[in-house]
Amino acid sequence: MAGQTPPGTEQDPKAGMIQMIGMFVVLGLLMYFMMIRPQQKQRKEQDNMMKNLKTGDKVLLSSGMIGLIANVKEKTLMVKIADNVKVEVLKSAISAVLEKSDSDDSNKS
């Protein structure tokens, strides 16, 4: 009888259920702010980068090649990777813009 709880001190089953639901809500919010929100922010930055690509920008492709944008089309880019060597790649293949071109330089050419 030493293991029994005194009468009137038992935990209400509804309180345990409410506590469990509260923990699921807290874990859901934590997962949202730790995983989903940063991914949405990164996707937004990637879309913004793709919209702002211009001729003359130095870019890093997802394949690891670095080149200069020679021509911008709706969904693709012509990237100069060496003298007299241009490749057409999808805009989604751009991993990063290493150097932005000066707007004055692109207007002169």
N, C-alpha and C positions, 0 to 999 in steps of 0.2 A: 503494500500500500504506500510505500515511500515514493513510487513513481507516479502516483496520481496527482492531478492538480486539484487544488481546493475548489469547491463549488463556487460558481459565480466569477471565476477568473479565466474561463475558457475564451479563446479568441472567436469573435463573430465570423462565420464563414463568408459573409458578404464583404466584410472589411478586407479579408485576404484576397478576394476576387478583385476588388477595387484597386488594391495595391498592385496586383499582377497586371491589370490593365494599364495602370499608371506607368509601370516600368516598360511595357511595350510601347507606349506613346513616347516616353523619354528615349528609348533605343531607336525608334523610328526617326525622331527629330535629329538625333545624333548622327544616324546614318545619312540622312539628307544633307546635313551641313558638312559632314566629313567626306562624302563620296559624290553625291549627285550634283550638288551646287558647284563645286570646283570644276567638274567635268563640263557643265553647261557654260561656265565662264570661259573655259579653255576653247570650247567649240565656237563661242561668240568671237573670241579674239582671232581664231583661225579664219572664220568667215570674213571678218573685217580685213585681215591681211590679204586674203585672196581678192577682195574687191578693190584694194588699193595698189595692186601690182601695176607697174608702169615699165615702159621700154627703158632700158638702161639700168634697172635694178639688178644687183648681184644677189643671186639666190642659191640656196642649198636644196637639192632635190632629195626625195626620200631614198633614192638609190645611192646617195653619197656624193654625187657629182655636183660641182659648183660651176655656175655659168652666169652669163649676162642675158637678160631678156631682150630679144631682138624684135619681137612682135607680140602683141597681146590680142587674142581673139576672144570670142564669147566664153568658150569652155576650155580652150587650149592656149598654150604659149609656144613660141619659137624661142628656144634657149641656145645661145651660142656657147659651146663648151670648149672650142679651140678655133684657131684660124681656119676659116672656110668649112667649119663643121657646126651645123645647126640641127637640133633635134626638136621635134614637136612633142610636147608633154601635156598631160592634163593639169589644170590648175591645182587639183587636189594633190598632185605629186610634189608640190612645193612644201618643204619642211620649215624653212625659215628664210627671211629676207636678211641677208648679211649686210648689205649697204644699199641705202636708198639713193636713187639718182637725183641729181640736182635738177630742178624744173627748168633752170636756165639752159643747161646742157641739152636737154631733150628738145627745146624750142629752137636751138641753133642748128641742129642737124636736119 
